[in-house]
Amino acid sequence: MRARVYDRTNNSFYISEVYGIINRFGDWFIVDHPTYKKQVILVEYLNI
């Protein structure tokens, strides 16, 4: 699934592939890192 991800650090959005969802105290999503595409990060907010 592709989604728009908000990057709080840079105050910007980017498009990423969602690789998984962790549901613990709310939903967290595993997505591509915006700069280093070979890494993944956890994010809290998506705009699907």
C-alpha positions as CSV (number, residue, x, y, z in Angstrom):
1,M,0.0,0.0,0.0
2,R,1.3,3.5,-0.9
3,A,0.6,6.4,1.4
4,R,1.5,10.0,2.0
5,V,3.7,10.3,5.1
6,Y,4.2,13.4,7.2
7,D,7.8,14.1,8.2
8,R,7.7,16.3,11.4
9,T,11.4,16.9,11.3
10,N,11.3,18.7,7.9
11,N,7.6,19.8,8.1
12,S,6.9,18.1,4.8
13,F,5.1,15.1,3.2
14,Y,6.5,12.3,1.0
15,I,5.0,9.3,-0.7
16,S,6.1,5.9,0.6
17,E,5.4,2.2,0.5
18,V,3.8,0.9,3.8
19,Y,5.5,-2.4,4.8
20,G,3.6,-3.1,8.0
21,I,1.4,-1.8,10.8
22,I,2.1,-2.1,14.5
23,N,-0.9,-1.6,16.7
24,R,0.3,-0.8,20.1
25,F,-1.1,2.3,21.9
26,G,-2.4,3.4,18.5
27,D,-1.3,2.6,15.0
28,W,2.3,2.9,13.9
29,F,3.3,2.2,10.3
30,I,6.6,0.8,8.9
31,V,7.6,2.9,5.8
32,D,10.6,3.8,3.7
33,H,13.0,6.4,5.2
34,P,12.5,9.7,3.2
35,T,16.2,10.1,2.4
36,Y,17.8,6.7,2.9
37,K,15.6,4.4,0.8
38,K,17.3,1.2,2.1
39,Q,16.2,1.9,5.6
40,V,12.7,1.8,7.2
41,I,11.2,3.9,9.9
42,L,8.1,3.9,12.1
43,V,5.6,6.8,11.7
44,E,2.4,7.7,13.4
45,Y,0.4,9.5,10.8
46,L,-0.5,8.7,7.2
47,N,-2.8,10.2,4.7
48,I,-4.0,7.3,2.6
